[in-house]
Amino acid sequence: MTPVNLKKFVSLVLESSSAEDHRCLTGDIVPVESEACLYDVEARIEDAKASRDQCCLRTDEREHYNGLLKILRRKLRRAKKFID
């Protein structure tokens, strides 16, 4: 393999393994712009909200879930942008 071909190959691999992938609860890796990602993130948000609501107010456990929800909602907005 020539250095030019190697460079092309490496850039193709880097493009295909973007940080825009999402790992579903089933273990499947899907693109953020897919409906599978959207449904998985929505389900995770519902689960995290239910768990957070069972926590006492002003506890570190509740803060953990609030932080998790913030990240999941950001990912949901990103996924919806591609779907809409």
C-alpha positions as CSV (number, residue, x, y, z in Angstrom):
1,M,0.0,0.0,0.0
2,T,1.4,3.4,-1.0
3,P,1.5,6.3,1.5
4,V,-1.2,8.1,-0.5
5,N,-3.5,5.1,-0.4
6,L,-2.8,4.6,3.3
7,K,-3.7,8.2,4.0
8,K,-6.9,7.9,2.1
9,F,-7.8,4.7,3.9
10,V,-7.2,6.3,7.3
11,S,-9.3,9.3,6.5
12,L,-12.1,7.1,5.3
13,V,-12.0,5.1,8.6
14,L,-12.0,8.2,10.7
15,E,-15.0,9.6,8.8
16,S,-17.0,6.4,9.2
17,S,-16.4,6.1,12.9
18,S,-17.7,9.5,13.8
19,A,-18.7,10.6,17.3
20,E,-22.2,11.1,16.0
21,D,-23.1,7.5,16.5
22,H,-25.4,6.3,19.3
23,R,-25.3,3.1,21.2
24,C,-28.8,1.8,21.8
25,L,-29.9,-0.1,24.9
26,T,-29.8,-3.2,22.7
27,G,-26.2,-2.7,22.0
28,D,-26.7,-1.7,18.4
29,I,-24.7,1.3,17.2
30,V,-26.9,3.6,15.0
31,P,-26.3,7.1,13.5
32,V,-27.7,10.0,15.5
33,E,-29.9,11.0,12.6
34,S,-31.8,7.7,12.6
35,E,-35.3,7.0,14.1
36,A,-33.8,4.2,16.1
37,C,-31.7,6.7,18.0
38,L,-34.6,9.0,18.5
39,Y,-36.8,6.3,20.0
40,D,-34.0,5.0,22.2
41,V,-33.2,8.4,23.6
42,E,-36.9,9.1,24.3
43,A,-37.1,5.8,26.2
44,R,-34.0,6.6,28.2
45,I,-35.4,10.1,29.1
46,E,-38.6,8.6,30.3
47,D,-36.7,6.0,32.4
48,A,-34.3,8.6,33.9
49,K,-37.2,10.9,34.7
50,A,-39.0,8.1,36.5
51,S,-35.9,7.3,38.5
52,R,-35.2,10.9,39.3
53,D,-38.7,11.5,40.6
54,Q,-38.2,8.7,43.1
55,C,-35.2,10.4,44.6
56,C,-35.4,12.8,47.6
57,L,-35.0,16.5,46.8
58,R,-31.5,18.0,46.9
59,T,-29.6,14.7,46.9
60,D,-26.6,13.8,44.9
61,E,-28.5,11.0,43.2
62,R,-31.1,13.5,42.0
63,E,-28.4,15.8,40.7
64,H,-26.9,12.8,38.8
65,Y,-30.2,12.1,37.1
66,N,-30.7,15.8,36.3
67,G,-27.2,15.9,34.6
68,L,-28.0,12.7,32.7
69,L,-31.3,14.2,31.5
70,K,-29.6,17.4,30.3
71,I,-27.3,15.3,28.2
72,L,-30.1,13.1,26.8
73,R,-32.2,16.1,26.0
74,R,-29.3,17.6,24.0
75,K,-28.9,14.4,22.1
76,L,-32.7,14.3,21.5
77,R,-32.7,17.8,20.0
78,R,-29.8,16.8,17.7
79,A,-31.6,13.7,16.6
80,K,-34.9,15.6,16.0
81,K,-33.0,18.1,13.9
82,F,-32.1,15.4,11.4
83,I,-35.5,13.7,11.5
84,D,-37.6,16.8,11.0
